[in-house]
Amino acid sequence: MLLPGWSREEVYYIAERGYRLYQQGRLLEAGILFEGLTVIDPEDAYSRKALAAIHIRLGRPDIAIRHLSTIIAGNRFDADALARRCEALMAAGDVVAAQQDLDTLSKSAAGTESARRLRLSQLLSPALR
């Protein structure tokens, strides 16, 4: 649900700019744009996933987990959000919660490939053995 006065086209333009900044490694600037978009449209999963990716790269998995948990609260079978939250939880050292997300992801047809990739990273990670 967009705030009054904003169009989908304007939001898309800002998100596109944020993505370009992210690709250039300008994470803080990209984060500012995506934070703004979460104010304009709090239910926009794309902006929250982008923020999560930024915070993971900045070494702030706790903030990434918060954004991804907001998405999952609205759609508990969002495979991409579950996979990213699992990765953020692993980065934060919360192995039990990461395993729960991985189990949920494994049960979802949409999450099968993500679950496979995460299980491989689980096998390779000494913290998860």
C-alpha positions as a Markdown table, in Angstrom:
| # | Residue | x | y | z |
|---|---|---|---|---|
| 1 | Met | 0.0 | 0.0 | 0.0 |
| 2 | Leu | 1.7 | 3.2 | -1.3 |
| 3 | Leu | 1.6 | 6.4 | 0.6 |
| 4 | Pro | -0.7 | 8.9 | -1.1 |
| 5 | Gly | 1.1 | 11.0 | -3.7 |
| 6 | Trp | 3.4 | 8.3 | -4.9 |
| 7 | Ser | 3.0 | 6.3 | -8.1 |
| 8 | Arg | 4.3 | 2.8 | -8.8 |
| 9 | Glu | 6.4 | 4.3 | -11.6 |
| 10 | Glu | 8.2 | 6.6 | -9.1 |
| 11 | Val | 8.8 | 3.8 | -6.7 |
| 12 | Tyr | 10.1 | 1.6 | -9.5 |
| 13 | Tyr | 12.5 | 4.4 | -10.6 |
| 14 | Ile | 13.9 | 4.8 | -7.1 |
| 15 | Ala | 14.3 | 1.1 | -6.7 |
| 16 | Glu | 16.1 | 0.9 | -10.0 |
| 17 | Arg | 18.5 | 3.6 | -8.9 |
| 18 | Gly | 19.0 | 1.8 | -5.5 |
| 19 | Tyr | 19.8 | -1.4 | -7.4 |
| 20 | Arg | 22.4 | 0.4 | -9.6 |
| 21 | Leu | 24.0 | 1.9 | -6.5 |
| 22 | Tyr | 24.1 | -1.5 | -4.9 |
| 23 | Gln | 25.8 | -3.0 | -8.0 |
| 24 | Gln | 28.4 | -0.2 | -7.8 |
| 25 | Gly | 29.2 | -1.1 | -4.2 |
| 26 | Arg | 27.7 | 2.1 | -2.9 |
| 27 | Leu | 25.8 | 0.2 | -0.2 |
| 28 | Leu | 25.1 | 3.1 | 2.2 |
| 29 | Glu | 23.5 | 5.2 | -0.6 |
| 30 | Ala | 21.5 | 2.3 | -1.9 |
| 31 | Gly | 20.4 | 1.6 | 1.7 |
| 32 | Ile | 19.1 | 5.1 | 2.1 |
| 33 | Leu | 16.9 | 4.8 | -1.0 |
| 34 | Phe | 15.5 | 1.4 | 0.0 |
| 35 | Glu | 14.8 | 2.6 | 3.5 |
| 36 | Gly | 12.8 | 5.4 | 2.0 |
| 37 | Leu | 10.9 | 3.0 | -0.1 |
| 38 | Thr | 9.9 | 1.0 | 2.9 |
| 39 | Val | 8.4 | 4.1 | 4.3 |
| 40 | Ile | 6.6 | 4.9 | 1.1 |
| 41 | Asp | 5.4 | 1.3 | 0.8 |
| 42 | Pro | 5.9 | -0.7 | 4.0 |
| 43 | Glu | 4.6 | -3.9 | 2.3 |
| 44 | Asp | 7.1 | -3.8 | -0.6 |
| 45 | Ala | 9.0 | -7.1 | -0.3 |
| 46 | Tyr | 11.6 | -6.1 | -2.9 |
| 47 | Ser | 12.8 | -3.1 | -1.0 |
| 48 | Arg | 13.1 | -5.1 | 2.2 |
| 49 | Lys | 15.0 | -7.9 | 0.5 |
| 50 | Ala | 17.3 | -5.4 | -1.0 |
| 51 | Leu | 17.9 | -3.8 | 2.4 |
| 52 | Ala | 18.6 | -7.3 | 3.8 |
| 53 | Ala | 21.2 | -8.0 | 1.1 |
| 54 | Ile | 22.8 | -4.6 | 1.9 |
| 55 | His | 22.9 | -5.3 | 5.6 |
| 56 | Ile | 24.3 | -8.8 | 5.2 |
| 57 | Arg | 27.1 | -7.3 | 3.1 |
| 58 | Leu | 27.7 | -4.6 | 5.7 |
| 59 | Gly | 28.0 | -7.3 | 8.4 |
| 60 | Arg | 24.7 | -6.5 | 10.1 |
| 61 | Pro | 22.8 | -9.7 | 9.9 |
| 62 | Asp | 20.5 | -8.7 | 12.7 |
| 63 | Ile | 19.0 | -5.8 | 10.7 |
| 64 | Ala | 18.7 | -8.1 | 7.7 |
| 65 | Ile | 16.8 | -10.6 | 9.8 |
| 66 | Arg | 14.4 | -7.9 | 11.0 |
| 67 | His | 13.5 | -6.9 | 7.4 |
| 68 | Leu | 13.2 | -10.5 | 6.2 |
| 69 | Ser | 11.1 | -11.4 | 9.2 |
| 70 | Thr | 8.7 | -8.6 | 8.2 |
| 71 | Ile | 8.3 | -10.2 | 4.8 |
| 72 | Ile | 7.8 | -13.7 | 6.2 |
| 73 | Ala | 5.2 | -12.5 | 8.6 |
| 74 | Gly | 3.1 | -11.4 | 5.6 |
| 75 | Asn | 3.9 | -14.5 | 3.5 |
| 76 | Arg | 5.5 | -17.3 | 5.5 |
| 77 | Phe | 6.3 | -19.3 | 2.3 |
| 78 | Asp | 8.3 | -16.6 | 0.5 |
| 79 | Ala | 11.1 | -18.9 | -0.6 |
| 80 | Asp | 13.5 | -16.1 | -1.4 |
| 81 | Ala | 13.0 | -14.3 | 2.0 |
| 82 | Leu | 13.3 | -17.6 | 3.9 |
| 83 | Ala | 16.6 | -18.5 | 2.1 |
| 84 | Arg | 18.0 | -15.0 | 2.7 |
| 85 | Arg | 16.9 | -15.1 | 6.4 |
| 86 | Cys | 18.5 | -18.5 | 6.8 |
| 87 | Glu | 21.8 | -17.1 | 5.5 |
| 88 | Ala | 21.5 | -14.1 | 7.8 |
| 89 | Leu | 20.7 | -16.3 | 10.7 |
| 90 | Met | 23.8 | -18.4 | 9.9 |
| 91 | Ala | 25.9 | -15.2 | 9.7 |
| 92 | Ala | 24.5 | -14.2 | 13.1 |
| 93 | Gly | 25.4 | -17.6 | 14.6 |
| 94 | Asp | 21.7 | -18.6 | 15.2 |
| 95 | Val | 22.1 | -22.2 | 13.9 |
| 96 | Val | 18.8 | -23.4 | 15.4 |
| 97 | Ala | 16.7 | -20.7 | 13.8 |
| 98 | Ala | 18.6 | -21.1 | 10.5 |
| 99 | Gln | 17.8 | -24.8 | 10.6 |
| 100 | Gln | 14.1 | -24.1 | 11.1 |
| 101 | Asp | 14.0 | -21.8 | 8.1 |
| 102 | Leu | 15.8 | -24.4 | 6.1 |
| 103 | Asp | 13.3 | -27.0 | 7.1 |
| 104 | Thr | 10.4 | -24.7 | 6.1 |
| 105 | Leu | 12.1 | -23.9 | 2.8 |
| 106 | Ser | 12.7 | -27.6 | 2.1 |
| 107 | Lys | 8.9 | -28.3 | 2.4 |
| 108 | Ser | 8.1 | -25.6 | -0.2 |
| 109 | Ala | 8.1 | -26.5 | -3.9 |
| 110 | Ala | 9.3 | -23.0 | -4.7 |
| 111 | Gly | 12.2 | -23.3 | -2.2 |
| 112 | Thr | 13.6 | -26.6 | -3.3 |
| 113 | Glu | 16.6 | -25.1 | -5.2 |
| 114 | Ser | 17.3 | -22.6 | -2.5 |
| 115 | Ala | 17.2 | -25.3 | 0.2 |
| 116 | Arg | 19.6 | -27.4 | -1.8 |
| 117 | Arg | 22.1 | -24.5 | -2.1 |
| 118 | Leu | 21.7 | -23.7 | 1.6 |
| 119 | Arg | 22.2 | -27.4 | 2.6 |
| 120 | Leu | 25.4 | -27.4 | 0.6 |
| 121 | Ser | 26.6 | -24.3 | 2.4 |
| 122 | Gln | 25.6 | -26.0 | 5.7 |
| 123 | Leu | 27.8 | -28.9 | 4.9 |
| 124 | Leu | 30.7 | -26.6 | 4.1 |
| 125 | Ser | 30.2 | -24.5 | 7.2 |
| 126 | Pro | 32.0 | -25.7 | 10.4 |
| 127 | Ala | 29.6 | -23.8 | 12.6 |
| 128 | Leu | 26.7 | -25.9 | 11.4 |
| 129 | Arg | 28.2 | -29.3 | 11.9 |
